[in-house]
Amino acid sequence: MNGFKRMIDGTPVHLLDHVRQAIAEQPDIEVLVGSDSHNRRDHTVYTTTVVLRYRRNGAHVIYKREKASKAHDLWNRLWGEVERSIAVAQLLKVEGGVRISRIDLDLNSDPRFGSHRLYSTAVGYVRSHGYEARTKPDLLIASWAANVLCA
């Protein structure tokens, strides 16, 4: 999958090669995937991240940012995040043989928030693909990084 860059300096990387190399160097790395999106005036920006979390110290983030037709409602915009996260996780798992620790979803388990409308459907969808899903209010490293990079 093309278009991924390192968060630290924006250097382009090949997703599978980069993740495989990191795992070869440190086999206890956790691989987390997440996405976020922001609507702009006439388009939506989606950012998908792969976080390589070192168990002893820190993390390394790679990301892909893309511009899409504007999502005019919350459901479609957030579902676009879910689909992008699943696509990246599937590529890593199926083509790369990479174990995905979890997918962070920028959704809230609390019904007071609008994103809760997708909660059950999205979590079920992620689980049906064999991944653990994490949502707010838990700490979501991958979707936090995606949010920062969407700006």
C-alpha positions as CSV (number, residue, x, y, z in Angstrom):
1,M,0.0,0.0,0.0
2,N,1.5,3.3,-1.1
3,G,1.3,6.7,0.5
4,F,2.5,6.0,4.0
5,K,4.9,8.3,5.7
6,R,6.8,8.5,9.0
7,M,5.2,10.8,11.5
8,I,8.6,12.0,12.8
9,D,9.8,13.5,9.5
10,G,7.3,12.8,6.7
11,T,9.7,10.4,4.9
12,P,7.7,8.0,2.6
13,V,7.8,4.3,3.6
14,H,6.5,1.1,2.1
15,L,4.0,-0.1,4.6
16,L,4.7,-3.8,4.6
17,D,8.4,-3.5,4.3
18,H,8.6,-0.9,7.1
19,V,6.4,-2.9,9.5
20,R,8.2,-6.2,8.8
21,Q,11.6,-4.7,9.4
22,A,10.5,-3.1,12.7
23,I,9.1,-6.5,13.9
24,A,12.3,-8.3,12.8
25,E,14.3,-5.8,14.9
26,Q,12.0,-6.0,17.9
27,P,9.6,-9.0,17.8
28,D,7.7,-7.8,20.9
29,I,6.3,-4.7,19.1
30,E,2.5,-4.2,19.3
31,V,0.9,-3.2,16.0
32,L,-2.1,-0.8,16.4
33,V,-4.2,0.6,13.6
34,G,-6.5,3.6,13.7
35,S,-8.1,6.3,11.6
36,D,-9.6,9.7,12.1
37,S,-11.2,12.3,9.7
38,H,-11.9,15.9,9.6
39,N,-14.4,17.6,7.3
40,R,-13.1,20.6,5.4
41,R,-14.9,23.1,3.3
42,D,-15.4,20.9,0.3
43,H,-13.8,17.6,1.2
44,T,-13.0,15.2,4.0
45,V,-9.5,14.4,5.1
46,Y,-8.9,10.8,6.3
47,T,-5.8,9.8,8.1
48,T,-5.0,6.2,8.9
49,T,-2.1,5.3,11.3
50,V,-0.1,2.3,12.1
51,V,1.5,2.6,15.5
52,L,4.4,0.3,16.3
53,R,4.4,0.4,20.1
54,Y,7.5,-0.7,21.8
55,R,6.7,-2.5,25.0
56,R,9.5,-0.9,27.0
57,N,9.7,2.6,25.6
58,G,7.6,4.6,23.2
59,A,6.2,4.1,19.8
60,H,6.8,4.8,16.1
61,V,4.0,6.1,13.9
62,I,3.5,5.8,10.2
63,Y,0.4,7.3,8.4
64,K,-1.4,7.8,5.2
65,R,-3.5,10.9,4.7
66,E,-6.1,11.1,1.9
67,K,-8.6,13.6,0.6
68,A,-12.0,12.3,-0.3
69,S,-15.4,13.6,-1.3
70,K,-17.0,15.4,1.6
71,A,-18.9,13.1,3.9
72,H,-22.0,15.2,4.7
73,D,-23.2,13.1,7.7
74,L,-21.5,11.7,10.8
75,W,-22.3,8.1,10.0
76,N,-20.7,8.0,6.6
77,R,-17.6,9.9,7.8
78,L,-17.0,7.7,10.7
79,W,-17.7,4.5,8.7
80,G,-15.1,5.7,6.3
81,E,-12.6,5.6,9.2
82,V,-13.6,2.1,10.1
83,E,-13.3,0.9,6.5
84,R,-9.8,2.4,6.1
85,S,-8.6,0.9,9.4
86,I,-9.9,-2.6,8.4
87,A,-8.3,-2.3,4.9
88,V,-4.9,-1.5,6.4
89,A,-5.1,-4.2,9.1
90,Q,-6.2,-6.8,6.5
91,L,-3.3,-5.9,4.2
92,L,-0.8,-6.2,7.1
93,K,-2.3,-9.4,8.3
94,V,-3.1,-11.2,5.1
95,E,-0.3,-10.1,2.8
96,G,2.3,-9.4,5.5
97,G,1.6,-12.0,8.1
98,V,1.6,-9.3,10.7
99,R,-0.3,-9.8,14.0
100,I,-2.5,-6.8,14.7
101,S,-2.8,-6.1,18.4
102,R,-6.0,-4.0,18.0
103,I,-7.8,-1.4,16.0
104,D,-8.6,1.9,17.7
105,L,-11.9,3.3,16.8
106,D,-12.7,7.0,17.3
107,L,-16.2,6.1,18.6
108,N,-17.6,6.5,22.1
109,S,-19.3,3.8,24.1
110,D,-21.2,6.5,25.9
111,P,-24.7,7.0,24.3
112,R,-24.5,10.8,25.0
113,F,-22.1,11.2,22.1
114,G,-23.0,11.1,18.4
115,S,-20.4,8.6,17.5
116,H,-22.2,6.1,19.7
117,R,-24.7,5.4,16.9
118,L,-22.0,3.4,15.1
119,Y,-20.6,1.8,18.2
120,S,-22.2,-1.6,18.1
121,T,-22.1,-2.0,14.4
122,A,-18.4,-0.9,14.0
123,V,-17.1,-2.9,17.0
124,G,-19.0,-6.0,15.7
125,Y,-17.5,-5.4,12.2
126,V,-14.0,-5.2,13.5
127,R,-14.4,-8.3,15.7
128,S,-15.9,-10.2,12.8
129,H,-12.6,-9.6,11.0
130,G,-10.8,-11.1,14.0
131,Y,-9.4,-8.0,15.6
132,E,-9.8,-6.5,19.0
133,A,-11.5,-3.1,19.0
134,R,-10.9,-0.3,21.4
135,T,-13.1,2.8,21.7
136,K,-13.4,5.9,23.8
137,P,-13.1,6.5,26.7
138,D,-10.1,4.1,26.6
139,L,-6.7,5.4,25.6
140,L,-6.6,5.2,21.8
141,I,-3.0,5.7,20.7
142,A,-3.6,5.1,17.0
143,S,-6.7,7.2,16.6
144,W,-5.1,10.0,18.7
145,A,-2.1,10.0,16.3
146,A,-4.5,10.0,13.3
147,N,-6.3,13.0,14.8
148,V,-3.1,15.0,15.2
149,L,-2.1,14.1,11.6
150,C,-5.5,15.1,10.1
151,A,-4.9,18.7,10.8
